Amino acid sequence: MSMLLFLPWCRLNKPYQVGDIEIVPFERHKAIDRLDDATQCRVNAIMATYKTIEGRPVGSAALVRCGNRPPTDDLSEEEIDITRELVDLACFSALANRAYFNPLGPYCNGDCFTLYIQKFDRADFVAFRTRRREGQTLSGWPIDNLAITIPVHCHNVHEVTLDAKLLNALTAHRSNLNDDEWGRWQNAITCFNRSNTDSESILHQVEWVLLCSAFEHLLEAAPHANEVASRFSETMIPSDTLLSRNAKRRSDKWTENGNRLRYEWMREFYRIRGAFAHGKLQIQQPALWNSLEHLVLATIAFPLSIKCLLQKARLYDLSDDDRVQIDSFETFADTKDFLKPPSDQKGSFDWYWQRICNERKSKVLFEKALRS
């Protein structure tokens, strides 16, 4: 029986090599490399059951193939597990490549990388593996009776672009680490991906706990707010730090004015996580940042922390844009109501994050010009 692994909601812009697998674009009515005409027809028939919200077959998606084998080869359970892990790395590299507060910039979510596995032995019948609490089931349907519709929050993602430089660094790091060390990174990345689905069915409290777990695993920190905050502060280091005593956002409960603002932000973020992890859905303690502000800051900071650690391992060189974002983080966190448009907004691209990054970028370019 043949097997097809694919991402029906991932409109991939080009092929990407991810360790031992390749993720390649699929477009209806275009030939698929290394498939004969009969198998191509079967794949097209399967992909036609995945629909847009208008009920039409998806026009583009992504296929997954292992090594140099055709994308319809049967895989072992071990190969499928490895493929899931590598697809998670691809997902993370796409999430890390998102442009926030930019309606025309690259954007995707974790559900764009939902991996489907279908077995088939003829063109008119397919089999699905689906999870149950106590295991899984394998069920078959006539293909003409199937219609699986794209999640609404994936519908508006028109093109998915991966950060190839980051992806290559992650796959190299995966090869260099032992199983326990890579397991920690894998857990962190998986938690981050699952906290960024954009699905309305996922509570923000669940996303919060997952993000905190991602930082805790990545930074190899004990589950205590002070330690996670300290390790984060020592990992993502800007050129010019903002001390809490000089911040506009300040709390009377801060006992030391010499701490960095990124430390105080992470300490608050992780401290609130405790209530959510114990089943409380409402914040019971005062907070300087509201819930959505905390989640946005954490989502920006985590990929930057990954890049800093990869640079420390000499597998990645921070780009100018990376450095600009790292240098802008504390100023952004210190900005009041940074999720609202500026009162003097000059267009749909003019948001606080863009302003702060652009100002920092101009400063970097000016300093480079002085040195040259």
C-alpha positions in Angstrom: 0.0 0.0 0.0 1.3 3.4 -0.9 1.5 6.3 1.5 1.3 10.1 1.0 2.6 12.6 3.6 1.5 16.2 2.9 0.7 19.6 4.4 -2.6 20.6 2.6 -2.7 24.1 4.3 0.9 25.0 3.6 1.2 27.0 0.4 4.9 26.7 0.2 6.9 29.2 -1.9 9.7 26.8 -2.9 11.3 23.4 -1.9 13.2 23.1 1.4 15.6 20.5 2.6 15.1 19.6 6.2 17.6 17.1 7.4 16.7 13.8 5.8 13.4 15.0 4.3 12.4 17.4 1.7 9.3 19.5 1.7 8.2 20.5 -1.8 5.4 22.6 -3.2 2.4 20.9 -4.7 0.4 22.6 -7.4 -2.6 21.0 -9.1 -2.1 19.9 -12.7 1.7 20.2 -12.4 3.9 17.2 -12.7 5.4 15.8 -9.5 9.1 14.7 -9.7 9.7 10.9 -9.7 6.0 9.9 -10.1 4.5 8.1 -13.1 1.2 9.2 -14.6 -0.9 6.7 -12.7 0.5 7.6 -9.3 0.3 11.3 -10.2 -3.5 10.8 -10.8 -3.9 9.1 -7.5 -2.1 12.0 -5.7 -4.2 14.6 -7.5 -7.4 12.7 -6.5 -6.3 12.6 -2.9 -5.4 16.3 -2.8 -8.7 17.2 -4.5 -10.5 16.1 -1.3 -8.9 19.0 0.6 -11.0 22.1 0.0 -10.8 25.9 0.3 -13.5 27.6 2.3 -15.4 28.1 -1.0 -15.5 24.3 -1.5 -12.9 24.1 -4.3 -9.9 21.8 -4.2 -6.8 23.5 -2.8 -4.7 24.8 -5.6 -1.3 24.6 -3.8 0.0 22.7 -0.8 3.2 20.9 0.2 4.3 17.3 -0.1 6.9 15.6 2.1 9.4 13.0 0.9 12.1 11.1 2.7 15.5 11.2 1.1 15.5 10.8 -2.7 12.4 8.6 -2.6 9.1 9.4 -4.3 6.5 11.1 -2.0 4.3 8.0 -2.2 6.8 5.6 -0.7 5.7 3.6 2.3 7.5 4.7 5.5 8.2 2.8 8.8 6.9 4.1 12.1 10.4 5.3 13.0 10.7 7.2 9.7 7.3 8.8 10.3 8.3 9.9 13.8 11.5 11.5 12.4 9.5 13.2 9.7 7.1 14.7 12.2 10.1 16.1 14.2 11.7 17.6 11.1 8.4 19.1 9.9 8.3 20.8 13.4 11.6 22.4 12.6 10.3 23.6 9.3 7.2 25.0 11.1 9.4 26.8 13.6 11.6 28.3 10.9 8.5 29.7 9.2 7.0 31.1 12.5 10.4 32.7 13.2 10.3 34.4 9.8 7.0 36.2 10.4 6.8 40.0 10.1 4.6 41.5 12.8 2.5 44.6 12.3 3.1 44.3 8.6 0.0 43.4 6.5 2.2 42.5 3.5 5.0 40.7 5.2 5.5 36.9 5.6 3.1 35.3 8.0 1.8 31.9 8.8 0.7 29.8 11.9 1.4 26.4 13.4 -1.7 24.9 11.9 -0.4 25.6 8.4 2.0 22.7 9.1 -0.6 20.1 10.1 0.8 16.9 8.7 -1.6 14.4 7.1 -0.7 10.8 6.4 -2.9 8.8 4.0 -2.5 5.3 2.8 -4.0 4.2 -0.5 -3.8 1.3 -2.9 -6.1 2.5 -5.6 -7.4 5.8 -6.9 -10.9 5.7 -5.4 -10.2 4.7 -1.7 -8.0 6.1 1.0 -7.3 5.3 4.6 -6.7 7.7 7.5 -4.9 7.2 10.8 -6.8 9.2 13.5 -6.0 9.6 17.2 -8.1 8.3 20.1 -7.4 8.9 23.7 -6.4 5.3 24.2 -4.5 4.9 20.9 -5.4 5.3 17.2 -7.7 4.0 14.5 -7.2 3.3 10.8 -10.4 4.1 8.9 -11.1 4.0 5.1 -13.4 6.0 2.9 -14.3 6.1 -0.7 -12.5 9.1 -2.0 -15.6 10.6 -3.7 -17.3 11.0 -0.3 -14.5 13.0 1.3 -14.3 16.8 1.7 -11.9 18.3 4.3 -12.0 22.0 4.6 -9.1 24.4 5.4 -9.3 26.0 8.9 -10.4 29.6 8.6 -7.3 30.9 10.3 -5.1 29.2 7.6 -7.2 30.4 4.7 -5.7 33.9 4.6 -2.1 32.6 4.6 -1.4 32.9 0.9 2.3 31.9 0.9 4.6 30.2 3.5 8.3 31.1 3.5 10.9 29.4 5.7 14.0 31.0 7.2 16.5 28.6 5.4 19.5 30.0 7.3 17.8 29.3 10.7 16.5 25.9 9.5 20.0 24.8 8.4 21.5 25.9 11.7 18.8 23.9 13.6 19.3 20.7 11.6 23.1 21.0 12.2 22.5 21.5 15.9 20.2 18.5 15.9 23.1 16.4 14.5 25.6 17.7 17.0 23.7 17.2 20.2 23.1 14.0 22.1 19.6 12.7 22.5 18.9 14.3 25.9 20.2 17.7 24.8 18.3 17.7 21.5 15.2 16.4 23.3 15.2 19.6 25.4 15.4 21.7 22.3 12.8 19.6 20.5 10.4 20.0 23.5 11.0 23.8 23.5 10.4 24.2 19.8 7.3 21.9 19.8 5.8 23.9 22.7 6.4 27.1 20.8 4.8 25.8 17.6 1.7 24.6 19.5 1.3 28.0 21.1 1.2 29.7 17.7 -1.7 28.0 15.9 -4.0 31.1 15.7 -6.9 28.7 16.4 -9.8 30.3 18.2 -10.3 27.0 20.0 -7.0 27.3 21.9 -7.3 29.4 25.1 -4.6 32.1 25.5 -4.0 30.5 29.0 -2.9 27.3 27.2 -0.7 29.3 24.8 0.8 31.0 27.9 1.8 27.8 29.6 3.2 26.4 26.4 5.4 29.5 25.8 6.7 29.4 29.4 7.5 25.7 29.0 9.3 26.6 25.7 11.6 29.1 27.5 12.1 26.8 30.5 13.3 23.9 28.3 15.3 26.0 25.9 17.2 27.8 28.7 17.6 24.7 30.8 16.1 26.5 33.8 14.5 25.3 36.9 10.7 26.0 37.0 11.1 29.3 39.0 10.3 32.8 37.7 13.6 34.3 38.9 15.8 31.7 37.3 13.9 31.6 34.0 14.1 35.4 33.9 17.8 35.5 34.8 18.7 33.0 32.1 16.6 34.7 29.5 18.2 38.1 30.4 21.7 36.5 30.0 20.8 34.9 26.6 19.2 37.7 24.6 21.5 40.6 25.2 20.9 44.0 23.4 23.7 46.5 22.6 22.2 48.9 25.1 20.2 47.6 28.0 17.2 49.3 29.6 17.4 49.2 33.4 14.1 48.9 35.3 14.8 52.1 37.2 14.8 54.0 33.9 11.7 52.4 32.5 8.4 54.1 31.9 6.6 50.9 32.8 7.5 50.3 36.5 6.1 48.5 39.4 6.2 49.4 43.1 6.7 45.7 43.8 10.1 45.6 42.0 12.6 45.3 44.8 15.8 46.0 42.8 16.0 48.9 40.4 19.2 47.6 38.8 17.5 44.7 37.0 17.1 44.8 33.2 13.6 45.4 31.9 13.7 42.2 29.9 14.3 40.4 33.2 11.3 42.0 34.9 9.1 41.2 31.9 10.0 37.6 31.9 9.7 37.2 35.6 6.1 38.6 35.5 5.3 36.5 32.4 6.5 33.2 34.0 5.1 34.0 37.5 1.6 34.4 36.0 2.0 31.1 34.3 1.7 29.3 37.7 -1.9 30.3 38.1 -2.8 29.1 34.6 -0.9 25.9 35.0 -3.0 25.2 38.1 -6.3 25.7 36.4 -7.0 29.4 37.2 -8.3 31.1 34.0 -8.1 34.7 35.4 -5.0 36.6 36.5 -5.2 37.1 40.2 -2.2 39.4 40.6 -1.3 42.9 39.3 0.5 42.9 36.0 2.3 45.7 34.0 1.5 44.0 30.7 -1.9 42.8 29.6 -2.4 39.2 28.3 -2.0 39.9 24.6 1.0 42.1 25.2 2.7 39.3 27.1 2.0 36.7 24.4 3.3 39.0 21.7 6.5 39.8 23.6 7.1 36.1 24.3 6.5 35.2 20.7 9.0 37.7 19.4 11.6 36.9 22.1 11.7 33.1 21.8 13.0 32.8 18.2 15.6 35.5 19.0 16.7 33.5 22.0 17.1 30.4 19.8 19.2 32.5 17.4 21.4 33.8 20.2 22.0 30.2 21.5 22.8 29.0 17.9 25.3 31.8 17.5 26.9 30.8 20.8 27.2 27.3 19.3 28.8 28.9 16.2 26.1 27.6 13.9 24.4 30.9 13.2 25.4 34.5 12.6 22.9 37.0 13.8 21.8 39.2 10.9 21.4 42.9 11.1 17.7 42.5 11.4 18.1 40.0 14.2 20.3 42.5 16.1 17.9 45.3 15.4 15.0 43.3 16.9 17.1 42.3 19.9 18.1 45.9 20.5 14.5 47.0 20.1 12.8 44.5 22.4 13.1 46.3 25.7 12.1 49.7 24.2 9.1 48.0 22.7 8.2 46.3 26.0 8.5 49.7 27.7 6.0 51.4 25.3 2.5 51.9 26.6 -0.3 50.3 24.6 2.1 49.1 22.0 -0.5 46.9 20.4 -2.6 49.9 19.5 -1.8 52.1 16.5 0.2 55.3 17.4 -2.0 58.3 17.8 -0.2 59.9 14.8 -0.1 56.8 12.7 1.0 57.6 9.1 -0.3 54.4 7.4 -1.0 50.7 7.8 2.7 49.9 8.2 3.3 52.5 10.9 3.1 50.7 14.3 5.3 51.0 17.4 7.3 47.8 16.6 8.1 49.1 13.1 9.0 52.6 14.4 11.3 51.3 17.1 13.0 48.8 14.8 13.4 51.4 12.0 14.9 53.9 14.4 17.4 51.3 15.6 18.2 50.3 12.1 18.9 53.9 11.1 21.2 54.2 14.1 23.1 50.9 13.1 23.5 52.1 9.5 24.8 55.5 10.7 27.3 53.9 13.1 28.5 51.6 10.2 28.9 54.6 8.0 31.1 56.3 10.6 33.3 53.3 10.9 33.8 52.8 7.2 
